[in-house]
Amino acid sequence: MATATVTSKGQITIPANVRQALQVTPGDRVEFVELAPGEYLFLAANRSVTELKGMFGKPKKPVSIEEMNRAIATRGASAK
């Protein structure tokens, strides 16, 4: 397990083996995602959005903006 110490400024140094595994380089961004109270997931945010292209395949049928807005409104109303 890799560990790091928090400085008085709230900074940490990511251990070298973790940086290498996540392919994090100087200037890259990282994200902290809360999984549960007191538990966070540390993610490298260094991938380009263009890498997502083709990940889900082609849609079976095109969806209009109006259909998307209707689905969002319906789901939003049911969440309240």
C-alpha positions in Angstrom: 0.0 0.0 0.0 1.3 3.4 -0.9 1.0 6.3 1.6 1.6 10.0 1.6 1.8 12.7 4.2 -0.3 15.9 4.1 1.7 19.1 4.4 0.6 22.1 6.4 -0.7 23.6 3.1 -2.9 20.6 2.5 -0.6 19.2 -0.2 0.5 15.6 -0.8 3.1 14.0 -3.0 1.7 11.1 -5.0 4.1 8.2 -4.6 6.1 7.4 -7.8 4.6 3.9 -8.2 1.1 5.3 -8.1 1.9 8.1 -10.6 3.4 5.5 -12.9 0.4 3.2 -12.6 -2.1 6.0 -13.2 0.1 7.6 -15.9 0.0 10.9 -14.1 2.5 13.5 -15.2 3.1 17.1 -14.0 0.2 19.3 -15.0 -2.4 16.5 -15.1 -5.5 16.8 -13.0 -6.8 14.2 -10.5 -10.3 13.8 -9.1 -11.5 12.7 -5.7 -14.9 10.9 -5.9 -16.7 10.3 -2.6 -17.9 6.7 -2.4 -19.1 6.8 1.2 -18.5 9.2 4.2 -14.8 9.2 4.8 -14.1 7.0 1.7 -12.8 8.5 -1.6 -11.7 7.2 -4.9 -8.6 8.9 -6.4 -8.8 9.1 -10.2 -6.4 10.4 -12.9 -8.3 12.9 -15.1 -5.7 12.8 -17.8 -7.6 11.1 -20.6 -8.8 13.1 -23.6 -12.5 13.1 -24.3 -11.7 11.9 -27.8 -10.7 8.5 -26.3 -14.4 8.0 -25.5 -15.3 7.9 -29.2 -16.8 4.6 -30.2 -16.9 3.3 -26.6 -20.7 2.6 -26.7 -21.1 1.8 -30.4 -23.6 3.3 -32.7 -27.1 4.1 -31.4 -29.9 1.8 -32.8 -32.0 4.8 -33.7 -31.3 8.5 -33.6 -32.7 10.4 -30.7 -33.9 14.0 -31.1 -33.0 16.8 -28.7 -36.7 17.1 -27.9 -36.8 13.4 -26.9 -33.7 13.8 -24.8 -35.2 16.9 -23.0 -38.5 15.0 -22.5 -36.6 12.0 -20.9 -34.6 14.3 -18.7 -37.7 16.2 -17.5 -39.6 12.9 -16.8 -36.7 11.5 -14.9 -36.1 14.7 -13.0 -39.8 14.9 -12.0 -39.8 11.3 -10.7 -36.7 11.9 -8.6 -38.5 14.5 -6.4 
